[in-house]
Amino acid sequence: MSTLWAFPGQGAQQPGMLHVLAGDDSTRECLDEASAALGQNVLELDSNTALSSTRAVQLCLLITGVAYARLLIARGHRPDYVSGLSIGAYAAAVVSGAMSFADALRLVSLRGHLMQQAYPQGYGMTAIIGLDLATTERLLAQVNCAEQPVYLANINADTQQVIAGSDSAMQQVAALAKNAAAGCAKRLAMSVPSHCPLLAVPALELVEASAKVCVKAPAIRYLSSSSARLLTRPEQLRDDLANNMCRIVDWRNTLQTAYERGVRLHLELPPGTVLTGLARRVFGAGQALAFQGVRLDTLDAMLRQEASRDF
């Protein structure tokens, strides 16, 4: 049975997630490697205060995802596919063998800095739950303008989208959404308008930096969360990673593509469990698991049991 390891995006961060890694010999090596690559003690990124920085959040998510994936690989587990939502794509690329951990760290450090510098205040992201995509797009069209930009950013499920833009524009869309019977319109803990044209200019600088980094064909199949397609060529991955900050995340169709390709076991790497809930809507005849909250020996047994099943 084919398996997908999914790496979460910004919003899944939890204070102390790196300090948990520091308590285990096998994951502490990942922290040491990250500190050497960045020239700083990465545990300093892991406080409530530090995590107000987009750069710190993105680096913590990358380090956490790679550390736990390496832990599972060392215990004999291996995915057939990897994918990551937004910043999670960098952890997926490292685990696939397409990019070195050190290069990913340096690019993500720049990525977070560029995103935060571009929109230090007055912008962000809002989740819209309970409306179909066509309705959300219609509401965005009513509000979006040069003075108050707002765009579709994430398609997480059939009735769950995320929008990005100026605070005032998002407030207007949220009000319209509630009038259209949305179950929820919630401002997210995001200080930048990710996955929309507002980040097209910062993405160009990341493209230039990415051109100097070695990217190889992935040894583990890599699913893009932007195009919901399997990417196999280095130039495809380079483009996907550098530009995902300004492209819509289509997680719904990424999961659907995985399922259509025979994936029946979805494992969400830490931190968080949100992706597992989304996967359960798609993996009806399979299994969706989250690493977080499960004992490692229990997870070992579950993964071996599920991998041996023939759906």
Rosetta blueprint (number, residue, H / E / L):
1 M L
2 S E
3 T E
4 L E
5 W E
6 A E
7 F E
8 P L
9 G L
10 Q L
11 G L
12 A L
13 Q L
14 Q L
15 P L
16 G L
17 M H
18 L H
19 H H
20 V H
21 L H
22 A L
23 G L
24 D L
25 D H
26 S H
27 T H
28 R H
29 E H
30 C H
31 L H
32 D H
33 E H
34 A H
35 S H
36 A H
37 A H
38 L H
39 G L
40 Q L
41 N L
42 V H
43 L H
44 E H
45 L H
46 D L
47 S L
48 N L
49 T L
50 A H
51 L H
52 S H
53 S L
54 T H
55 R H
56 A H
57 V H
58 Q H
59 L H
60 C H
61 L H
62 L H
63 I H
64 T H
65 G H
66 V H
67 A H
68 Y H
69 A H
70 R H
71 L H
72 L H
73 I H
74 A H
75 R L
76 G L
77 H L
78 R L
79 P L
80 D L
81 Y E
82 V E
83 S E
84 G E
85 L L
86 S L
87 I L
88 G H
89 A H
90 Y H
91 A H
92 A H
93 A H
94 V H
95 V H
96 S H
97 G L
98 A L
99 M L
100 S L
101 F H
102 A H
103 D H
104 A H
105 L H
106 R H
107 L H
108 V H
109 S H
110 L H
111 R H
112 G H
113 H H
114 L H
115 M H
116 Q H
117 Q H
118 A H
119 Y L
120 P L
121 Q L
122 G L
123 Y E
124 G E
125 M E
126 T E
127 A E
128 I E
129 I E
130 G L
131 L L
132 D L
133 L H
134 A H
135 T H
136 T H
137 E H
138 R H
139 L H
140 L H
141 A H
142 Q H
143 V H
144 N L
145 C L
146 A L
147 E L
148 Q L
149 P L
150 V E
151 Y E
152 L E
153 A E
154 N E
155 I E
156 N E
157 A E
158 D L
159 T L
160 Q E
161 Q E
162 V E
163 I E
164 A E
165 G E
166 S E
167 D H
168 S H
169 A H
170 M H
171 Q H
172 Q H
173 V H
174 A H
175 A H
176 L H
177 A H
178 K H
179 N H
180 A L
181 A L
182 A L
183 G L
184 C E
185 A E
186 K E
187 R E
188 L L
189 A L
190 M L
191 S L
192 V L
193 P L
194 S L
195 H L
196 C L
197 P H
198 L H
199 L H
200 A H
201 V H
202 P H
203 A H
204 L H
205 E H
206 L H
207 V H
208 E H
209 A H
210 S H
211 A L
212 K L
213 V L
214 C L
215 V L
216 K L
217 A L
218 P L
219 A L
220 I L
221 R E
222 Y E
223 L E
224 S L
225 S L
226 S L
227 S L
228 A L
229 R L
230 L E
231 L E
232 T L
233 R L
234 P H
235 E H
236 Q H
237 L H
238 R H
239 D H
240 D H
241 L H
242 A H
243 N H
244 N H
245 M H
246 C H
247 R L
248 I L
249 V E
250 D E
251 W H
252 R H
253 N H
254 T H
255 L H
256 Q H
257 T H
258 A H
259 Y H
260 E H
261 R L
262 G L
263 V E
264 R E
265 L E
266 H E
267 L E
268 E E
269 L L
270 P L
271 P L
272 G L
273 T L
274 V H
275 L H
276 T H
277 G H
278 L H
279 A H
280 R H
281 R L
282 V L
283 F L
284 G L
285 A L
286 G L
287 Q E
288 A E
289 L E
290 A E
291 F L
292 Q L
293 G L
294 V L
295 R L
296 L H
297 D H
298 T H
299 L H
300 D H
301 A H
302 M H
303 L H
304 R H
305 Q H
306 E H
307 A H
308 S L
309 R L
310 D L
311 F L
